């Protein structure tokens, strides 16, 4: 989702 920032997405993927 372009709404989320790259850094945030990376953290979310790592968290999941």
Secondary structure, DSSP 8 states (H G I E B T S, - for coil): -TTS-HHHHHHHHHH-
